[in-house]
Amino acid sequence: MAHWTDQNIPDQTGKTFVITGASSGIGEAAAVALAAKGAEVVLAVRDARKGDATRARILQKTPGADVKISLIDMASLASIRAFAERAGAEFAKIDVLLNNAGLGLQSARAVTEDGFERQFGTNHLGHFALTGLLMPTLLRAPAPRVVAIASIAHRRGTIDFDDLQGEKLYDGRKAYGQSKLANLMFAYELDRRARAEGSRLISVAAHPGVAVSGFVTATGMPGPAVMIGNLGIALLGNSTARGAWPGLYAATMPDVQGGQYWGPDGFLEIRGNPAPAKPKPHALDQAVWQRLWTVSEELTGVTYPPLGA
């Protein structure tokens, strides 16, 4: 939307937002913007000290903001289950779940504590499990939303059901692209299921374009490559704050519809203001959405409750 900024977010007083990966980057930028609009913001973070520092920065900008910290490790199903239990007990409802946390491209294969390839396990399976476990609390809200932060990296991704965990042949870029394609397909399939069940819930996806977020530093690339990558992003990409705008638009604006995908409106969706994004055709394969959902249930042990409740 031309000239839309986070200042155009409607008042969010009375709404509760859970943001994963909120201690830095676009997650923190989203938390800053939502707190300024009166939302109750839950920083779902892995590191308590980083969470405290983020909360302090938000309160400096918006004194009196309602900002809470709750620990979660998206690479641990036990941690995700514990978070969901606490959230269900502590919050009357969750209006918006912003599935933002993500692990950058990893040059060497590693696994989560549950034995999943780390990018697929953290970026997709962790959020699949978290969303399912939070669903009862989400469905207490009058108009709940789930927003998945995907990536233009979905364009080169494929869901390799024969080697989902990269055990036969590992390629970091392939694994990252697969995880971000999975984010987008999960968002689409969740919304398809919600519509089929007549649910109040809507599921939306967004991507930040190419944003200055410190993400490149987590890739395991050599130092010079990281420097060059960050310089290129700084010159050509969105700022961290602008990178958060598509997700914020998807999370807050009244015209957003389930199953939409939002991103920057500029050249190749690298930077710009929020606008409908264009997924690659292979991201729209409903047979793959449904198979991925079934496999994700089997791997995580999380089965979703009825969405029309």
C-alpha positions as CSV (number, residue, x, y, z in Angstrom):
1,M,0.0,0.0,0.0
2,A,1.6,3.3,-1.2
3,H,3.0,5.3,1.7
4,W,1.8,2.9,4.4
5,T,4.0,2.9,7.4
6,D,3.8,1.4,10.9
7,Q,2.3,4.7,12.0
8,N,-0.9,3.7,10.1
9,I,-1.4,0.7,12.4
10,P,-4.9,1.0,14.0
11,D,-5.1,1.2,17.8
12,Q,-4.4,-2.2,19.2
13,T,-5.5,-1.6,22.8
14,G,-7.0,-4.8,24.3
15,K,-5.2,-7.1,21.9
16,T,-2.5,-9.6,22.8
17,F,0.3,-10.3,20.3
18,V,2.8,-13.2,20.7
19,I,6.0,-12.6,18.6
20,T,8.6,-15.3,18.3
21,G,12.2,-14.2,17.8
22,A,11.3,-10.7,19.2
23,S,14.7,-9.9,20.8
24,S,16.2,-8.5,17.6
25,G,15.7,-7.7,13.9
26,I,12.2,-7.4,12.4
27,G,10.7,-9.2,15.4
28,E,11.9,-6.4,17.7
29,A,10.8,-3.8,15.2
30,A,7.3,-5.3,15.1
31,A,7.2,-5.4,18.9
32,V,8.2,-1.7,19.1
33,A,5.5,-0.7,16.7
34,L,2.7,-2.7,18.3
35,A,3.6,-1.6,21.8
36,A,3.3,2.0,20.6
37,K,-0.2,1.3,19.4
38,G,-1.4,0.0,22.8
39,A,-1.1,-3.8,22.3
40,E,-0.1,-6.2,25.0
41,V,3.1,-7.6,23.5
42,V,4.6,-11.0,24.5
43,L,8.3,-11.3,23.5
44,A,8.7,-15.0,22.9
45,V,12.5,-15.3,23.1
46,R,15.2,-17.9,23.8
47,D,17.6,-15.6,25.7
48,A,16.3,-13.9,28.8
49,R,19.0,-11.2,28.9
50,K,18.3,-10.3,25.3
51,G,14.6,-10.2,26.0
52,D,15.1,-7.9,29.0
53,A,17.2,-5.6,26.9
54,T,14.6,-5.5,24.1
55,R,11.8,-4.8,26.7
56,A,13.9,-1.9,28.1
57,R,14.4,-0.4,24.6
58,I,10.6,-0.6,24.0
59,L,9.8,1.0,27.3
60,Q,12.2,3.8,26.5
61,K,10.3,4.6,23.4
62,T,6.8,3.9,24.9
63,P,6.8,4.4,28.6
64,G,4.2,2.3,30.3
65,A,3.9,-0.1,27.4
66,D,2.5,-3.6,28.2
67,V,5.5,-5.8,27.3
68,K,6.1,-9.3,28.7
69,I,8.9,-11.8,28.2
70,S,8.3,-15.5,28.0
71,L,11.1,-18.0,27.2
72,I,10.9,-20.4,24.3
73,D,13.4,-22.3,22.2
74,M,12.0,-22.9,18.7
75,A,14.4,-25.8,18.3
76,S,12.9,-27.7,21.2
77,L,9.5,-29.3,21.3
78,A,9.7,-29.5,25.1
79,S,10.3,-25.8,25.3
80,I,7.5,-25.1,22.9
81,R,5.0,-27.2,24.8
82,A,6.0,-25.5,28.1
83,F,5.5,-22.0,26.5
84,A,2.1,-23.0,25.2
85,E,1.0,-24.3,28.6
86,R,2.1,-21.0,30.3
87,A,0.4,-18.9,27.7
88,G,-2.8,-20.8,28.0
89,A,-2.9,-20.3,31.7
90,E,-1.7,-16.7,31.7
91,F,-3.6,-15.1,28.8
92,A,-7.3,-14.9,28.4
93,K,-6.8,-15.0,24.7
94,I,-4.1,-14.4,22.0
95,D,-5.3,-12.2,19.2
96,V,-2.3,-12.5,16.9
97,L,0.5,-15.0,16.7
98,L,3.4,-13.6,14.7
99,N,5.6,-16.6,13.7
100,N,8.7,-14.6,13.1
101,A,11.7,-16.4,14.6
102,G,14.0,-18.0,12.0
103,L,17.4,-19.5,11.7
104,G,19.5,-18.2,8.8
105,L,21.2,-20.3,6.2
106,Q,23.5,-22.9,7.8
107,S,26.6,-24.0,5.9
108,A,27.0,-27.2,7.9
109,R,24.3,-29.6,8.9
110,A,23.2,-29.6,12.5
111,V,20.1,-31.0,14.3
112,T,17.7,-29.8,17.0
113,E,17.5,-31.5,20.3
114,D,14.6,-33.6,18.8
115,G,16.9,-34.7,15.9
116,F,15.4,-32.5,13.1
117,E,17.6,-30.8,10.6
118,R,18.1,-27.4,12.3
119,Q,16.7,-25.1,9.7
120,F,13.6,-27.2,8.9
121,G,13.1,-28.0,12.6
122,T,13.4,-24.4,13.8
123,N,11.8,-22.5,11.0
124,H,9.0,-24.8,10.1
125,L,8.4,-27.6,12.6
126,G,8.8,-25.4,15.6
127,H,6.2,-23.0,14.4
128,F,3.9,-25.7,13.2
129,A,3.9,-27.2,16.7
130,L,3.6,-23.8,18.5
131,T,0.6,-22.7,16.4
132,G,-1.2,-26.0,17.1
133,L,-0.5,-26.0,20.8
134,L,-1.6,-22.3,21.1
135,M,-4.7,-22.8,19.0
136,P,-7.1,-23.2,21.9
137,T,-5.9,-19.8,23.3
138,L,-6.0,-18.2,19.8
139,L,-9.6,-19.4,19.4
140,R,-10.7,-17.5,22.5
141,A,-10.1,-14.3,20.6
142,P,-13.0,-12.9,18.5
143,A,-10.9,-12.6,15.3
144,P,-7.6,-14.5,15.8
145,R,-4.8,-14.3,13.2
146,V,-1.7,-16.3,12.6
147,V,1.0,-14.6,10.6
148,A,3.9,-16.5,9.1
149,I,7.1,-14.7,8.2
150,A,8.2,-16.4,5.0
151,S,10.9,-15.3,2.6
152,I,11.7,-14.7,-1.1
153,A,14.0,-17.7,-0.6
154,H,10.8,-19.8,-1.0
155,R,11.3,-19.2,-4.7
156,R,14.2,-21.7,-4.9
157,G,12.8,-24.0,-2.3
158,T,11.4,-27.5,-2.8
159,I,9.9,-29.9,-0.3
160,D,12.0,-33.0,-0.6
161,F,9.9,-35.6,1.1
162,D,12.6,-38.2,0.3
163,D,15.2,-36.3,2.3
164,L,13.4,-33.7,4.5
165,Q,16.2,-33.7,7.1
166,G,19.1,-33.5,4.6
167,E,20.5,-36.8,5.9
168,K,21.3,-38.2,2.4
169,L,22.8,-35.0,0.9
170,Y,23.0,-31.7,2.8
171,D,23.0,-28.3,1.1
172,G,22.5,-25.3,3.4
173,R,20.8,-23.2,0.7
174,K,18.5,-26.0,-0.3
175,A,17.6,-26.6,3.4
176,Y,16.9,-22.9,4.0
177,G,14.8,-22.6,0.9
178,Q,12.8,-25.7,1.9
179,S,12.2,-24.3,5.4
180,K,10.9,-21.0,4.1
181,L,8.7,-22.6,1.4
182,A,7.3,-24.8,4.2
183,N,6.5,-21.6,6.2
184,L,4.5,-20.3,3.2
185,M,2.8,-23.6,2.5
186,F,1.9,-24.0,6.2
187,A,0.2,-20.6,6.2
188,Y,-1.8,-21.5,3.1
189,E,-2.9,-24.9,4.4
190,L,-3.8,-23.5,7.8
191,D,-6.1,-21.0,6.2
192,R,-7.6,-23.6,3.8
193,R,-8.5,-25.7,6.8
194,A,-9.9,-22.8,8.7
195,R,-12.1,-21.8,5.8
196,A,-13.3,-25.4,5.4
197,E,-14.3,-25.5,9.1
198,G,-16.0,-22.0,9.1
199,S,-13.4,-20.7,11.6
200,R,-13.0,-17.1,12.8
201,L,-9.2,-17.7,12.4
202,I,-7.4,-16.3,9.4
203,S,-3.9,-17.4,8.5
204,V,-1.7,-15.0,6.5
205,A,1.9,-14.9,5.3
206,A,4.3,-12.1,4.8
207,H,8.0,-11.5,3.9
208,P,10.3,-8.6,4.7
209,G,12.1,-8.5,1.3
210,V,15.7,-8.2,1.9
211,A,16.0,-6.4,5.3
212,V,18.9,-5.2,7.4
213,S,18.4,-7.4,10.4
214,G,21.7,-9.0,11.3
215,F,20.3,-12.3,9.8
216,V,23.4,-12.7,7.6
217,T,25.6,-13.0,10.6
218,A,23.9,-16.2,11.6
219,T,24.6,-18.1,8.4
220,G,28.0,-19.6,9.3
221,M,29.6,-17.9,6.3
222,P,33.2,-16.6,6.4
223,G,33.7,-13.2,7.9
224,P,34.3,-11.4,4.5
225,A,31.2,-12.9,3.0
226,V,29.2,-11.7,5.9
227,M,30.6,-8.2,5.5
228,I,29.8,-8.1,1.8
229,G,26.4,-9.6,2.4
230,N,25.5,-7.0,5.0
231,L,26.8,-4.1,2.9
232,G,24.7,-5.3,-0.1
233,I,21.6,-5.5,2.1
234,A,22.3,-2.0,3.6
235,L,22.6,-0.5,0.1
236,L,19.7,-2.4,-1.7
237,G,17.4,-3.7,1.0
238,N,14.9,-2.5,3.5
239,S,15.8,-1.1,6.8
240,T,14.9,-3.3,9.8
241,A,11.9,-1.2,10.6
242,R,10.6,-1.3,7.0
243,G,11.3,-5.0,6.8
244,A,8.8,-5.5,9.6
245,W,6.0,-3.5,7.8
246,P,4.6,-6.3,5.6
247,G,4.2,-8.6,8.6
248,L,2.7,-5.7,10.6
249,Y,0.3,-5.0,7.8
250,A,-0.8,-8.6,7.7
251,A,-1.1,-8.7,11.5
252,T,-3.2,-5.6,12.0
253,M,-5.0,-4.1,9.0
254,P,-8.8,-4.7,8.7
255,D,-8.7,-5.3,4.9
256,V,-6.4,-8.4,5.2
257,Q,-7.9,-11.7,4.2
258,G,-7.0,-15.2,5.0
259,G,-4.6,-16.9,2.6
260,Q,-3.0,-13.7,1.5
261,Y,0.8,-13.2,1.2
262,W,2.3,-9.7,1.8
263,G,5.7,-8.3,0.9
264,P,7.4,-5.1,-0.3
265,D,6.1,-3.5,-3.5
266,G,9.5,-2.6,-5.1
267,F,11.6,-4.3,-7.7
268,L,11.7,-8.1,-7.2
269,E,10.0,-7.4,-3.8
270,I,13.3,-6.6,-2.3
271,R,12.2,-3.4,-0.7
272,G,9.3,-1.0,-0.5
273,N,5.9,-0.6,1.1
274,P,3.5,-3.5,2.0
275,A,1.6,-4.9,-1.0
276,P,0.3,-8.3,-2.1
277,A,3.3,-10.5,-2.9
278,K,3.6,-13.0,-5.7
279,P,4.4,-16.6,-4.6
280,K,6.1,-18.9,-7.1
281,P,3.6,-21.3,-8.7
282,H,5.1,-24.3,-7.0
283,A,4.2,-22.8,-3.6
284,L,0.5,-23.1,-4.5
285,D,0.4,-26.9,-4.8
286,Q,-2.3,-28.0,-2.4
287,A,-1.3,-31.6,-2.6
288,V,2.1,-30.7,-1.2
289,W,0.5,-28.4,1.5
290,Q,-1.6,-31.3,2.7
291,R,1.2,-33.9,2.6
292,L,3.5,-31.5,4.5
293,W,0.9,-31.0,7.1
294,T,0.5,-34.7,7.7
295,V,4.3,-35.2,7.9
296,S,4.6,-32.3,10.3
297,E,2.0,-33.8,12.6
298,E,3.8,-37.1,12.5
299,L,7.2,-35.5,13.3
300,T,6.1,-33.2,16.0
301,G,3.3,-35.3,17.6
302,V,1.0,-32.2,17.5
303,T,-2.5,-32.6,16.2
304,Y,-4.6,-29.5,15.7
305,P,-7.9,-29.1,17.5
306,P,-11.1,-28.3,15.5
307,L,-10.6,-24.8,14.1
308,G,-14.3,-23.9,14.0
309,A,-14.6,-24.1,17.8
